[in-house]
Structures are given as C-alpha cells and as structure tokens.
Amino acid sequence: MDIHEYQAKELLSRYSVHIPRGGLAYSPEQATYRASEIGGDRWVVKAQIHSGARGKAGGVRICKSDSEVSEAAEYMLGRKLVTHQTGPRGKLVSRLYIEETVDIRQELYLGIVLDRKSERVMIVASASGGMEIEEIAEKQPDSIIRAIVDPGAGMQEFQAREIAFGLGLENSLIGKAADTLIGCYRVFRDFDAAMLEINPLVVTRDNNLIALDAKMSFDENALYRRPEISELRDKSQEDPRETFASDRGLSYVGLDGNIGCIINGAGLAMATMDMIKIAGGMPANFLDIGGGASPERVAKAFRAVLADDNVETILVNIFAGINRCDWVAEGVLKAIREVGVHVPLVVRLAGTNVEEGRRILADSGEKVIVAETLAEAAEKSVEAMRTFAERKH
C-alpha cells in the first residue's frame, strides 16, 4: 500500500527527520491560504499522486505570488497526471501540498528497502540525488552505497556514520546525516514499511539536511496491526480493479490484455499467463483465488475479472489439491447464473474430484468450453477471444 508524499513526511517528522514547512489544500483558495500561512515569497505547489516523475508531467510548480499559486492549483486539481510510472491511465489529482522553497546546495538519494536476496533491510544511498535510482545505477553505478541492517541489532550509529562519510559530506554534517538515517530506519521498522525513498535528501546552504520529497509503501499483510497506516489509504489512486478484488480478499493484479484469468496458486497463475502469451493472447490479470475456492469465492473472482471492460474471454484453470473440482464447477455455474458471464468461458479442471467437476459442467446446459490440459485451455481461450472480438466489432 502506497501513501502520499505529505503523509510520508508527517511520519518522518515524528522521528526528527527535517522536512520543509507545508500544508494540504483541496482547492485554489485553500492553496493560496496555505501559502500565506507558510509565509515568504516563493512556494512549491505539488500534486499529491502515488507516482514519481510528477515534475515532468506538470505536477510540481514553483510559484512567486498568490496568483501563481492559485493558477497552479486550478491547473492541477481534477486533472489526470500521466507519468512513466502511472501508465497511460494516469492518476487523478484531488489534493495538493503547498510547501516552502528550500535553498539547495547539494542533492542526495536515500532509500530503504527489503532485500529479498539477503532477507535483510538494505540502505541504498547516493551522492547523485534528484534522479531515479535506475538512472543513477545506469549512469553512475559507482556512486551507489549499499548497507545491510542486522534485524536483531537494528541500524547502528557506526553504520549511519559510514554511509554519511561515503556520501562525501562535510564533517559538520556527519552527525546530522547519521541522525537522519537512523530516524528513517526507525520509521521504516516501526510501521512495517516495504519501501522508503527520499529523493532528494538535500543539503541546504545553511548546512541542514531536509527531506525534500518522500515516498513510502507498506506491507499489506501487516496492516491489521497498523490501523493508523491503514487509514492513510487513498483508493482513488489505486487501480479500481485491484481495489475491488482486494476488498474481497482476492490476490489480483491488473494487466493490459483481454483474457481474464481465474486460477488457484501463484505458480500456476504465472504458468497460465505464459501459456496464453505463447498461444498468441494477452492476459488481462493475475488472479489467485487461493486454496479454499468455495462457490461463493469463485463467484467473487468472476465479478472481479468482469469489472475489467477489456476482458473478452475468461479462462478458469484449477488444479485441485485442497480445493475440489466439484466445488469449483459449482462456483462457475453460480457465477454464470448470478453474475452474468457475457464473454466466452474456458474451464480446465484437474486434481481432486475432477470427473465429478467435469460432469457438473457438462450436465449444466451452460455454454462452457472445457479443456483437459493447460496448453489446450490457452489455445481455446485465444481462439474464443478472437471469435468474440470479431463478432463484437
């Protein structure tokens, strides 16, 4: 789960990480009022969306007067910003963050992530801030500093100081940088974050360190014990298909194809999507209904897949171990009759009670295309999709 920049900064400020003064606005009038509250003669108006590269898309503007603040707010609010991270759909701007400007002397990069290879928290830092980490890795790989944090001991003062020295900071800034690094690590640890990125972390001309931007994402499996973080969720920034599915306990990732997938098991789901691609089709989603595929759960999965208007065929691929094929077959029929499946439906069942499951589908009288192997299911799905698309157009 991602949160907005202003929310991440509020969490960081609790741990003594310095941030610029700022305020939230939902209208041009509020934006100008926030600017007057902050004071000064220059402000930054920032669109609050779950994406980086906002500046290139017109989502960050420096303003020198109240009228410029109002004009910037008028331009951004209600607009969809399209960046290389959002994809062509973009993200709707419904709130702005008005912030004081900072006199920057140097820009740094700081990131904290879970490194799955070492199974540890990793600190990533670079003296080349202001660029995406992928760009830094490509253009200036030698500038990247990596440090692993022992989960038992946590981040130690000596580690933070080593990173600060590695960034080439002046001696007078080493202590401040170490405090900032440790504060960021504690935010990451205490709120079960999956990623924290400050880009840029700036050195000001008066020799302070300030988090000029901040991004955070959290482990959704830990949200049950972090209600304060759960309340920061902004569903308007999420893929509506994924939101619909997650609210119903389904593991779903939206894709750009037109063959909807309902599968049990992540490995089988990945293999199924590969087979669809090999057969010449494009999967519309990854959907794992899990081990307990009751008829009600299967029907929910159908609703989630059909919420995507691009879907022109559905492929159900179930290998029943904990599941039972007869349960899945009943769920498929329940979905057809209650949800209303208006696109071709291909079903491949294997495993426990497979013969009974196939019998239930065959005797139902419903238009279900049955396949016995994964390759056959993928081929029939692509064929059905093409036939449906020709009739539709």
C-alpha positions in Angstrom: 0.0 0.0 0.0 1.4 3.4 -1.0 0.8 6.7 0.7 1.1 10.3 -0.4 4.2 12.5 0.0 2.7 14.7 2.7 1.7 11.6 4.7 5.2 10.1 4.5 6.7 13.4 5.6 4.4 13.6 8.6 5.6 10.2 9.7 9.3 11.2 9.1 8.9 14.4 11.1 7.9 12.3 14.2 11.3 10.7 14.1 13.2 14.0 13.9 13.7 13.9 10.1 13.6 17.6 9.0 11.0 18.4 6.3 10.0 21.8 4.7 7.0 23.6 6.2 3.9 22.9 4.2 0.2 22.4 4.2 -2.5 20.5 2.4 -5.0 22.1 0.0 -8.1 20.8 -1.8 -9.0 24.0 -3.7 -7.2 27.0 -5.3 -8.5 29.2 -2.4 -7.0 26.8 0.2 -3.8 26.7 -1.7 -3.3 30.5 -1.5 -4.3 30.4 2.2 -1.6 27.7 2.9 0.9 29.9 1.1 0.1 32.9 3.2 0.3 30.7 6.4 3.8 29.5 5.4 5.0 33.0 4.5 7.8 34.1 2.3 7.7 35.0 -1.3 8.2 31.6 -3.1 6.3 28.3 -2.7 6.2 24.9 -4.4 2.8 23.5 -5.4 2.9 19.7 -5.6 0.2 17.4 -6.9 -0.3 14.5 -4.5 -0.5 11.3 -6.5 1.0 7.9 -6.0 3.8 8.3 -8.6 7.2 9.7 -9.2 8.2 12.0 -12.1 5.4 14.4 -11.2 7.5 17.4 -12.2 7.9 16.2 -15.8 4.2 15.8 -16.1 3.4 19.3 -14.8 2.6 18.2 -11.2 5.2 20.4 -9.5 5.4 24.1 -9.9 7.4 26.9 -8.2 5.3 30.0 -7.6 6.3 33.5 -6.8 2.9 35.1 -6.0 -0.6 34.2 -4.7 -2.0 34.4 -8.2 0.6 31.9 -9.5 -0.2 29.6 -6.6 -4.0 29.8 -7.4 -3.3 29.3 -11.2 -1.1 26.2 -10.5 -3.8 24.8 -8.2 -6.5 25.5 -10.8 -4.4 23.7 -13.4 -3.6 20.6 -11.3 -6.8 19.8 -9.4 -9.2 17.5 -11.2 -6.6 16.7 -13.8 -5.1 13.2 -14.5 -1.3 13.3 -14.5 0.3 10.8 -16.8 3.9 9.8 -15.9 6.1 6.8 -17.0 5.1 5.2 -13.6 1.3 5.7 -13.9 1.0 4.3 -17.4 -1.5 5.9 -19.9 -4.4 5.8 -17.5 -2.7 8.4 -15.3 -3.6 9.4 -11.7 -6.3 11.8 -10.6 -5.1 14.9 -8.7 -7.6 15.6 -5.9 -5.3 17.2 -3.3 -2.2 19.5 -3.3 0.7 20.1 -1.0 1.9 23.6 -0.7 5.5 23.9 0.6 8.1 26.5 1.3 11.1 26.6 -1.1 14.5 25.4 0.1 17.9 26.9 -0.8 19.6 23.8 -2.1 23.4 23.3 -2.1 23.5 19.5 -2.8 21.0 16.8 -3.6 21.4 13.2 -2.2 19.5 10.0 -2.7 18.3 7.8 0.2 16.3 4.6 0.0 15.4 1.8 2.4 14.1 -1.4 1.0 13.6 -5.1 1.9 16.3 -7.0 0.1 14.9 -10.5 -0.6 18.2 -12.0 -1.5 19.8 -11.2 1.9 16.5 -11.3 3.7 17.5 -8.1 5.4 16.7 -4.4 5.3 19.0 -2.7 2.9 20.0 1.0 2.9 20.7 2.5 -0.5 22.3 5.9 -0.8 24.0 8.0 -3.4 25.5 11.5 -3.7 23.6 11.8 -7.0 20.2 12.8 -5.8 17.4 14.1 -7.9 17.5 11.2 -10.4 15.6 7.9 -10.4 17.6 5.1 -8.8 17.5 3.2 -12.0 19.1 6.2 -13.8 21.7 6.5 -11.1 22.5 2.8 -11.4 22.9 3.1 -15.1 24.9 6.4 -15.3 26.8 6.5 -12.0 26.8 2.9 -10.6 29.9 3.7 -8.5 28.1 6.4 -6.6 25.6 3.9 -5.0 26.3 2.9 -1.4 24.6 -0.3 0.0 24.5 -1.4 3.6 22.7 -4.3 5.2 21.0 -3.9 8.6 21.1 -6.7 11.0 17.4 -7.4 12.1 18.4 -8.2 15.7 20.5 -5.2 16.3 18.8 -2.6 14.1 20.7 0.2 12.4 23.7 1.2 14.4 25.3 4.6 14.8 28.6 3.5 13.2 26.7 2.2 10.1 24.9 5.5 9.7 28.2 7.4 10.0 29.9 5.2 7.5 27.1 5.9 4.9 27.4 9.7 5.7 31.2 9.6 5.1 30.6 7.6 1.9 28.3 10.3 0.6 31.3 12.8 0.9 29.5 15.1 3.4 31.4 17.7 5.3 32.4 16.8 8.9 29.9 19.2 10.3 27.1 17.3 8.6 28.1 13.7 9.6 26.2 13.8 12.9 23.1 15.3 11.3 23.2 12.7 8.5 23.6 9.8 10.9 20.6 11.1 12.9 18.5 11.4 9.7 19.5 7.9 8.5 18.6 6.3 11.9 15.3 8.2 12.0 14.4 7.0 8.6 15.2 3.4 9.5 13.1 3.6 12.6 10.1 4.9 10.6 10.6 2.0 8.2 10.8 -0.6 11.0 8.1 0.8 13.3 5.4 1.0 10.7 6.2 -2.3 8.8 7.2 -0.4 5.6 8.3 -2.2 2.5 10.0 0.8 0.9 11.0 4.3 1.9 12.6 6.7 -0.6 13.8 10.3 0.0 14.8 11.7 -3.4 16.2 14.2 -3.0 17.5 14.5 0.5 19.1 18.0 0.3 21.9 19.8 2.0 20.8 23.4 2.3 23.1 26.5 2.1 22.7 27.0 5.9 24.1 23.4 6.4 21.0 21.5 7.2 19.6 18.2 5.9 16.0 18.2 4.7 13.8 15.6 3.1 12.5 17.5 0.1 10.4 14.6 -1.2 9.3 11.3 0.3 7.7 8.0 -0.9 6.6 5.1 1.3 4.9 1.8 0.7 3.8 -0.7 3.3 3.4 -4.4 3.7 -0.3 -5.0 3.3 0.0 -8.3 5.3 0.9 -6.2 8.3 -1.8 -3.6 8.1 -4.0 -5.4 10.6 -1.6 -4.3 13.3 -1.1 -0.8 11.8 -4.6 0.8 11.8 -3.0 4.2 11.8 -1.4 3.4 8.4 -4.5 1.7 7.0 -6.3 5.0 7.5 -3.9 6.7 5.1 -5.0 4.6 2.2 -6.3 6.6 -0.8 -8.3 4.2 -3.0 -8.7 6.9 -5.7 -5.0 6.4 -6.5 -5.3 2.6 -7.0 -6.4 0.5 -9.9 -10.1 0.1 -9.4 -9.9 -3.5 -10.5 -7.3 -4.3 -7.8 -9.2 -2.4 -5.2 -12.4 -4.3 -5.9 -10.6 -7.6 -5.7 -8.5 -6.8 -2.6 -11.6 -5.7 -0.7 -13.0 -9.2 -1.3 -9.8 -11.0 -0.2 -8.6 -11.9 -3.7 -5.0 -11.7 -4.9 -5.3 -9.7 -8.1 -3.0 -7.7 -10.3 -4.5 -5.9 -13.3 -2.7 -6.2 -16.7 -3.3 -4.8 -20.2 -4.7 -7.9 -22.0 -8.2 -9.2 -22.7 -8.2 -12.8 -21.4 -9.3 -12.8 -17.8 -7.7 -15.5 -15.6 -9.1 -17.2 -12.5 -6.5 -19.6 -11.1 -5.5 -21.2 -7.8 -1.9 -20.8 -6.9 0.6 -18.1 -7.9 2.9 -20.6 -9.7 0.1 -22.0 -11.8 -1.2 -18.5 -12.5 2.2 -17.4 -13.8 2.5 -20.6 -16.0 -1.1 -20.0 -17.3 -0.2 -16.4 -18.3 2.9 -17.7 -20.1 0.9 -20.2 -22.0 -1.7 -17.6 -23.0 1.2 -15.5 -24.4 2.7 -18.5 -26.2 -0.7 -19.2 -27.8 -0.8 -15.6 -29.1 -3.0 -13.9 -26.5 -2.6 -11.4 -23.7 -3.7 -12.0 -20.1 -5.9 -9.3 -18.6 -5.0 -10.0 -15.0 -3.2 -12.2 -12.4 -5.8 -13.6 -10.1 -5.1 -16.3 -7.4 -8.3 -17.4 -5.7 -6.2 -19.4 -3.1 -6.7 -22.8 -1.6 -10.3 -22.6 -0.3 -12.2 -22.0 -3.6 -15.8 -22.2 -2.4 -18.6 -21.5 -4.9 -19.0 -18.1 -3.3 -15.3 -17.3 -3.6 -15.3 -18.4 -7.3 -18.3 -16.1 -7.9 -16.4 -13.2 -6.3 -13.5 -13.9 -8.6 -15.8 -13.7 -11.7 -17.1 -10.3 -10.5 -13.5 -9.1 -10.1 -12.5 -10.2 -13.6 -15.6 -8.9 -15.3 -15.1 -5.5 -13.6 -12.5 -5.0 -16.4 -14.3 -3.9 -19.5 -11.4 -5.1 -21.7 -12.0 -8.8 -20.8 -13.3 -10.7 -23.9 -12.7 -14.2 -22.6 -12.3 -15.9 -19.2 -10.0 -18.8 -18.5 -10.6 -20.8 -15.3 -7.6 -23.1 -14.5 -7.8 -25.0 -11.3 -5.5 -27.8 -10.0 -7.4 -29.1 -7.1 -5.5 -30.4 -4.1 -7.0 -28.6 -1.1 -9.7 -27.5 -3.5 -12.2 -29.8 -5.0 -13.1 -29.7 -8.7 -16.8 -30.2 -8.0 -16.8 -27.1 -5.7 -15.1 -25.1 -8.4 -17.6 -26.3 -11.0 -20.5 -25.3 -8.8 -18.9 -21.9 -8.3 -18.5 -21.4 -12.1 -22.2 -22.2 -12.6 -23.2 -19.9 -9.7 -21.2 -17.1 -11.4 -22.8 -17.7 -14.8 -26.3 -17.6 -13.3 -25.9 -14.9 -10.7 -23.2 -12.6 -12.1 -24.0 -13.0 -15.7 -20.9 -14.0 -17.8 -21.3 -12.3 -21.2 -18.0 -13.5 -22.7 -16.7 -16.9 -23.7 -15.7 -19.1 -20.8 -13.0 -21.8 -20.9 -12.6 -24.1 -17.9 -9.7 -26.5 -17.2 -10.0 -28.7 -14.1 -7.5 -31.2 -12.7 -7.0 -33.0 -9.4 -9.4 -33.9 -6.7 -12.9 -34.9 -7.9 -12.1 -33.8 -11.4 -14.5 -36.3 -13.1 -17.4 -35.0 -10.9 -16.5 -31.4 -11.7 -16.5 -32.0 -15.4 -19.8 -33.9 -15.2 -21.4 -31.0 -13.3 -20.3 -28.6 -16.1 -21.3 -31.0 -18.9 -24.8 -31.5 -17.4 -25.4 -27.9 -16.7 -26.6 -26.9 -20.2 -24.4 -23.7 -19.9 -22.0 -22.7 -22.7 -18.7 -23.7 -21.1 -15.7 -24.6 -23.2 -13.9 -27.5 -21.4 -10.2 -28.2 -21.8 -8.1 -31.0 -20.3 -4.6 -29.6 -20.5 -3.1 -26.2 -19.8 -1.9 -25.8 -23.4 -5.3 -26.8 -24.8 -7.0 -24.3 -22.4 -4.7 -21.5 -23.5 -5.3 -22.2 -27.2 -9.1 -22.4 -26.8 -9.1 -19.2 -24.8 -7.2 -17.3 -27.6 -9.5 -18.8 -30.3 -12.6 -17.9 -28.3 -11.3 -14.4 -27.7 -10.7 -13.8 -31.4 -14.1 -15.1 -32.4 -15.8 -12.9 -29.7 -13.8 -9.8 -30.8 -14.8 -10.3 -34.5 -18.4 -10.6 -33.6 -18.2 -7.6 -31.3 -16.6 -5.3 -33.8 
